[in-house]
Amino acid sequence: MNLLLSINFDLMLQAVPVLLLVAFTTWLISLAIDDVSIVDYIWSLLSLAAAATYAYHSGVESTVSLVMLLMVSIWALRLTFFLMKRGRNQPEDRRYQVIRKRNSPNFAFKSLYLIFIFQGFIAWIMSTIFVPIFDAGASAETAIVWSLWHSAGVALWLFGLLFESIADNQLHAFNQKVVKDSRTLNFGLWRYCRHPNYFGEFCIWWAWFIFAIPTASLWILLAPLIMTYLLMKFSGVGNMENGITDRRPDYQAYIDSTNTFFPWKPRVNVNGDI
């Protein structure tokens, strides 16, 4: 049981100054452009910075460690570049405008710890899913041999990455239209659930859990559980749909017809074509 509950905390501490540096640098940029929503751009990069730090200090001595680092890198870079493309020439996200108003005056300073350091802390906690993998791969003697768990994890990760990428691109293309039949996207993957991009992210983190099962560490459960809560209750579905029917009158019909998170066939007609 001690093995199940143990984690290389010394290795985790190596990532702290790296994450703080990324958070602090991004905060300085946010002051220059007066827009704290750029913190979204670094969310996945913070996870990549932690994973890369663990890989650097442990060494990448096994296929398992190398594949883990590649998965995190591809996911992080894809998400960051997409969010930068989506946010180009856009005002500060309304979520952060609310936070800014709630914490004024002196929000410029408060945003350092309320937003940027907080994001770094969450990324550090969630990086516990990477530590057992890189720690086990620190040498050829302790490295874990590739197994069906790893293959299953990669397969689910690939599915989640494609699902999230397609959903993101569908929504971005919809929002770029000058003339729209509706204010709510309800076709493509968005026909089968109201948040397919969040569902894809959900699959990615649970894929990493499956991938890490051979480490026999209970710590690998922490990150996907936190991510599930964030996506479904905190910053994801709950936050996005709060008051949305006031801004988009047609969204109530979308709620009535479409599953919230897990994809499934629509409950009632959508666009009159079922």
Protein Blocks (a to p, Z undefined) as FASTA:
>chain_A
ZZmmgccfklmmmmmmmmmmmmmmmmmmmmmnopaklmmmmmmmmmmmmmmmmmmmnopa
bfklmmmmmmmmmmmmmmmmmmmmmmgopacdfklmmmmmmmcghklmmmmmmmmmmmmm
mmmmmmmmmmmmmmmmmpmklpccddfklmmmmmmmmmmmmmmmmmmmmmmmmmmpmbdf
bfbdcehjllmocblmlmmmmmmmmmmmmmmmmnopaklmmmmmmmmmmmmmmmmmmmmm
goklmmmmmlmmmmmmpcfklgcddfbdehhiZZ
